[in-house]
Amino acid sequence: MSIGIQEIILILAVALLLFGAKRIPEIARAFGRASYEFKKAKQTIQKEAEELTDAIKNEEENQEV
């Protein structure tokens, strides 16, 4: 089940009526910034998780020796 071109046009028309032509670019920029921040936070969390995993593996190796 996907959104067709007619549904996209309808959504854009409703957004234009609700927010006006001047507010649409501002909203799009805000969504873009939020998406960037989310991706940045996700990468940071993944990096920290990998570092913790490596630290645990190193700790286990040191205990075995």
N, CA, C and O atoms as a GROMACS GRO file, in nm:
protein
  260
    1MET      N    1   0.085  -0.117   0.000
    1MET     CA    2   0.000   0.000   0.000
    1MET      C    3   0.090   0.124   0.000
    1MET      O    4   0.156   0.152   0.100
    2SER      N    5   0.092   0.194  -0.109
    2SER     CA    6   0.177   0.313  -0.120
    2SER      C    7   0.090   0.435  -0.152
    2SER      O    8  -0.025   0.424  -0.194
    3ILE      N    9   0.151   0.549  -0.132
    3ILE     CA   10   0.082   0.676  -0.160
    3ILE      C   11   0.102   0.709  -0.307
    3ILE      O   12   0.215   0.711  -0.356
    4GLY      N   13  -0.005   0.736  -0.376
    4GLY     CA   14   0.002   0.772  -0.516
    4GLY      C   15   0.022   0.920  -0.536
    4GLY      O   16   0.025   0.997  -0.440
    5ILE      N   17   0.035   0.960  -0.661
    5ILE     CA   18   0.059   1.101  -0.694
    5ILE      C   19  -0.061   1.188  -0.656
    5ILE      O   20  -0.044   1.302  -0.614
    6GLN      N   21  -0.181   1.134  -0.668
    6GLN     CA   22  -0.301   1.212  -0.633
    6GLN      C   23  -0.304   1.242  -0.484
    6GLN      O   24  -0.339   1.353  -0.443
    7GLU      N   25  -0.268   1.144  -0.402
    7GLU     CA   26  -0.267   1.165  -0.258
    7GLU      C   27  -0.161   1.267  -0.218
    7GLU      O   28  -0.184   1.350  -0.130
    8ILE      N   29  -0.044   1.262  -0.283
    8ILE     CA   30   0.063   1.357  -0.254
    8ILE      C   31   0.019   1.499  -0.289
    8ILE      O   32   0.042   1.592  -0.212
    9ILE      N   33  -0.044   1.515  -0.403
    9ILE     CA   34  -0.094   1.647  -0.445
    9ILE      C   35  -0.199   1.697  -0.346
    9ILE      O   36  -0.199   1.815  -0.312
   10LEU      N   37  -0.287   1.610  -0.301
   10LEU     CA   38  -0.390   1.648  -0.204
   10LEU      C   39  -0.326   1.692  -0.072
   10LEU      O   40  -0.366   1.792  -0.014
   11ILE      N   41  -0.227   1.617  -0.025
   11ILE     CA   42  -0.159   1.652   0.099
   11ILE      C   43  -0.089   1.788   0.086
   11ILE      O   44  -0.096   1.870   0.177
   12LEU      N   45  -0.022   1.810  -0.026
   12LEU     CA   46   0.046   1.937  -0.048
   12LEU      C   47  -0.053   2.054  -0.056
   12LEU      O   48  -0.025   2.162  -0.005
   13ALA      N   49  -0.166   2.032  -0.119
   13ALA     CA   50  -0.268   2.137  -0.130
   13ALA      C   51  -0.324   2.172   0.008
   13ALA      O   52  -0.341   2.290   0.039
   14VAL      N   53  -0.351   2.071   0.088
   14VAL     CA   54  -0.402   2.096   0.223
   14VAL      C   55  -0.298   2.169   0.307
   14VAL      O   56  -0.331   2.261   0.381
   15ALA      N   57  -0.171   2.127   0.296
   15ALA     CA   58  -0.064   2.194   0.371
   15ALA      C   59  -0.053   2.340   0.328
   15ALA      O   60  -0.035   2.428   0.412
   16LEU      N   61  -0.063   2.365   0.198
   16LEU     CA   62  -0.056   2.502   0.147
   16LEU      C   63  -0.171   2.586   0.202
   16LEU      O   64  -0.151   2.702   0.238
   17LEU      N   65  -0.290   2.530   0.208
   17LEU     CA   66  -0.405   2.602   0.262
   17LEU      C   67  -0.391   2.628   0.413
   17LEU      O   68  -0.426   2.735   0.462
   18LEU      N   69  -0.339   2.528   0.485
   18LEU     CA   70  -0.328   2.543   0.630
   18LEU      C   71  -0.217   2.639   0.672
   18LEU      O   72  -0.237   2.722   0.760
   19PHE      N   73  -0.102   2.628   0.609
   19PHE     CA   74   0.014   2.703   0.655
   19PHE      C   75   0.048   2.825   0.570
   19PHE      O   76   0.114   2.916   0.618
   20GLY      N   77   0.005   2.829   0.448
   20GLY     CA   78   0.037   2.942   0.360
   20GLY      C   79   0.170   2.921   0.290
   20GLY      O   80   0.253   2.841   0.333
   21ALA      N   81   0.189   2.994   0.182
   21ALA     CA   82   0.308   2.975   0.098
   21ALA      C   83   0.436   3.019   0.167
   21ALA      O   84   0.543   2.964   0.138
   22LYS      N   85   0.429   3.114   0.258
   22LYS     CA   86   0.550   3.164   0.325
   22LYS      C   87   0.598   3.067   0.433
   22LYS      O   88   0.718   3.059   0.458
   23ARG      N   89   0.508   2.996   0.495
   23ARG     CA   90   0.545   2.907   0.606
   23ARG      C   91   0.596   2.771   0.559
   23ARG      O   92   0.669   2.706   0.634
   24ILE      N   93   0.562   2.727   0.440
   24ILE     CA   94   0.602   2.595   0.391
   24ILE      C   95   0.755   2.580   0.389
   24ILE      O   96   0.805   2.479   0.439
   25PRO      N   97   0.832   2.675   0.333
   25PRO     CA   98   0.978   2.659   0.335
   25PRO      C   99   1.036   2.657   0.476
   25PRO      O  100   1.132   2.585   0.502
   26GLU      N  101   0.978   2.735   0.567
   26GLU     CA  102   1.025   2.735   0.705
   26GLU      C  103   1.002   2.598   0.770
   26GLU      O  104   1.089   2.548   0.841
   27ILE      N  105   0.888   2.541   0.746
   27ILE     CA  106   0.855   2.409   0.801
   27ILE      C  107   0.948   2.303   0.740
   27ILE      O  108   0.995   2.214   0.811
   28ALA      N  109   0.972   2.313   0.610
   28ALA     CA  110   1.061   2.217   0.544
   28ALA      C  111   1.203   2.226   0.601
   28ALA      O  112   1.268   2.124   0.622
   29ARG      N  113   1.252   2.347   0.625
   29ARG     CA  114   1.385   2.364   0.685
   29ARG      C  115   1.389   2.306   0.825
   29ARG      O  116   1.488   2.242   0.863
   30ALA      N  117   1.284   2.326   0.901
   30ALA     CA  118   1.278   2.272   1.037
   30ALA      C  119   1.281   2.120   1.034
   30ALA      O  120   1.350   2.057   1.114
   31PHE      N  121   1.207   2.060   0.942
   31PHE     CA  122   1.210   1.914   0.928
   31PHE      C  123   1.348   1.866   0.886
   31PHE      O  124   1.395   1.762   0.933
   32GLY      N  125   1.412   1.939   0.798
   32GLY     CA  126   1.547   1.903   0.753
   32GLY      C  127   1.646   1.908   0.867
   32GLY      O  128   1.729   1.818   0.881
   33ARG      N  129   1.640   2.013   0.947
   33ARG     CA  130   1.730   2.024   1.064
   33ARG      C  131   1.704   1.913   1.164
   33ARG      O  132   1.798   1.855   1.219
   34ALA      N  133   1.577   1.884   1.188
   34ALA     CA  134   1.542   1.778   1.282
   34ALA      C  135   1.593   1.643   1.232
   34ALA      O  136   1.643   1.562   1.310
   35SER      N  137   1.579   1.619   1.103
   35SER     CA  138   1.628   1.494   1.045
   35SER      C  139   1.779   1.483   1.059
   35SER      O  140   1.831   1.376   1.092
   36TYR      N  141   1.850   1.593   1.034
   36TYR     CA  142   1.996   1.594   1.047
   36TYR      C  143   2.038   1.566   1.191
   36TYR      O  144   2.127   1.485   1.216
   37GLU      N  145   1.973   1.632   1.286
   37GLU     CA  146   2.005   1.611   1.427
   37GLU      C  147   1.976   1.468   1.470
   37GLU      O  148   2.052   1.409   1.547
   38PHE      N  149   1.867   1.411   1.419
   38PHE     CA  150   1.833   1.273   1.452
   38PHE      C  151   1.940   1.177   1.400
   38PHE      O  152   1.984   1.088   1.471
   39LYS      N  153   1.982   1.197   1.275
   39LYS     CA  154   2.086   1.111   1.217
   39LYS      C  155   2.217   1.126   1.293
   39LYS      O  156   2.288   1.027   1.316
   40LYS      N  157   2.250   1.248   1.331
   40LYS     CA  158   2.373   1.274   1.406
   40LYS      C  159   2.369   1.203   1.542
   40LYS      O  160   2.467   1.141   1.582
   41ALA      N  161   2.257   1.213   1.611
   41ALA     CA  162   2.243   1.146   1.741
   41ALA      C  163   2.248   0.995   1.725
   41ALA      O  164   2.306   0.925   1.808
   42LYS      N  165   2.186   0.945   1.620
   42LYS     CA  166   2.187   0.800   1.594
   42LYS      C  167   2.329   0.750   1.571
   42LYS      O  168   2.367   0.646   1.623
   43GLN      N  169   2.407   0.824   1.494
   43GLN     CA  170   2.546   0.785   1.470
   43GLN      C  171   2.628   0.790   1.598
   43GLN      O  172   2.712   0.703   1.620
   44THR      N  173   2.605   0.889   1.680
   44THR     CA  174   2.677   0.900   1.807
   44THR      C  175   2.646   0.782   1.898
   44THR      O  176   2.736   0.725   1.960
   45ILE      N  177   2.520   0.746   1.906
   45ILE     CA  178   2.479   0.633   1.989
   45ILE      C  179   2.539   0.504   1.936
   45ILE      O  180   2.586   0.421   2.014
   46GLN      N  181   2.538   0.485   1.804
   46GLN     CA  182   2.596   0.364   1.746
   46GLN      C  183   2.746   0.356   1.775
   46GLN      O  184   2.797   0.249   1.807
   47LYS      N  185   2.814   0.468   1.765
   47LYS     CA  186   2.957   0.472   1.793
   47LYS      C  187   2.985   0.436   1.939
   47LYS      O  188   3.076   0.358   1.968
   48GLU      N  189   2.907   0.493   2.030
   48GLU     CA  190   2.924   0.463   2.172
   48GLU      C  191   2.895   0.317   2.201
   48GLU      O  192   2.964   0.255   2.282
   49ALA      N  193   2.794   0.260   2.136
   49ALA     CA  194   2.761   0.120   2.156
   49ALA      C  195   2.875   0.031   2.107
   49ALA      O  196   2.909  -0.068   2.173
   50GLU      N  197   2.934   0.064   1.993
   50GLU     CA  198   3.048  -0.013   1.943
   50GLU      C  199   3.167  -0.004   2.038
   50GLU      O  200   3.235  -0.103   2.063
   51GLU      N  201   3.193   0.116   2.092
   51GLU     CA  202   3.302   0.133   2.187
   51GLU      C  203   3.279   0.051   2.313
   51GLU      O  204   3.373  -0.010   2.365
   52LEU      N  205   3.156   0.049   2.363
   52LEU     CA  206   3.125  -0.031   2.481
   52LEU      C  207   3.141  -0.180   2.452
   52LEU      O  208   3.192  -0.254   2.536
   53THR      N  209   3.096  -0.223   2.336
   53THR     CA  210   3.110  -0.364   2.298
   53THR      C  211   3.257  -0.402   2.291
   53THR      O  212   3.296  -0.508   2.340
   54ASP      N  213   3.338  -0.317   2.230
   54ASP     CA  214   3.482  -0.344   2.222
   54ASP      C  215   3.545  -0.347   2.361
   54ASP      O  216   3.631  -0.431   2.388
   55ALA      N  217   3.503  -0.257   2.448
   55ALA     CA  218   3.558  -0.254   2.584
   55ALA      C  219   3.522  -0.381   2.660
   55ALA      O  220   3.605  -0.434   2.734
   56ILE      N  221   3.400  -0.429   2.642
   56ILE     CA  222   3.358  -0.553   2.709
   56ILE      C  223   3.438  -0.671   2.657
   56ILE      O  224   3.482  -0.756   2.734
   57LYS      N  225   3.458  -0.677   2.525
   57LYS     CA  226   3.537  -0.786   2.467
   57LYS      C  227   3.680  -0.782   2.519
   57LYS      O  228   3.737  -0.886   2.553
   58ASN      N  229   3.739  -0.664   2.527
   58ASN     CA  230   3.875  -0.651   2.578
   58ASN      C  231   3.883  -0.692   2.724
   58ASN      O  232   3.980  -0.755   2.766
   59GLU      N  233   3.782  -0.657   2.802
   59GLU     CA  234   3.776  -0.694   2.944
   59GLU      C  235   3.770  -0.846   2.959
   59GLU      O  236   3.838  -0.903   3.044
   60GLU      N  237   3.687  -0.911   2.876
   60GLU     CA  238   3.676  -1.057   2.881
   60GLU      C  239   3.807  -1.124   2.842
   60GLU      O  240   3.847  -1.224   2.902
   61GLU      N  241   3.873  -1.070   2.742
   61GLU     CA  242   4.002  -1.126   2.698
   61GLU      C  243   4.106  -1.112   2.808
   61GLU      O  244   4.186  -1.203   2.830
   62ASN      N  245   4.108  -1.000   2.877
   62ASN     CA  246   4.204  -0.978   2.985
   62ASN      C  247   4.178  -1.070   3.103
   62ASN      O  248   4.273  -1.110   3.171
   63GLN      N  249   4.053  -1.105   3.129
   63GLN     CA  250   4.020  -1.194   3.240
   63GLN      C  251   4.060  -1.338   3.208
   63GLN      O  252   4.094  -1.414   3.299
   64GLU      N  253   4.056  -1.376   3.080
   64GLU     CA  254   4.092  -1.510   3.040
   64GLU      C  255   4.240  -1.536   3.052
   64GLU      O  256   4.282  -1.649   3.078
   65VAL      N  257   4.320  -1.433   3.034
   65VAL     CA  258   4.466  -1.450   3.034
   65VAL      C  259   4.518  -1.465   3.172
   65VAL      O  260   4.639  -1.480   3.190
   0.00000   0.00000   0.00000
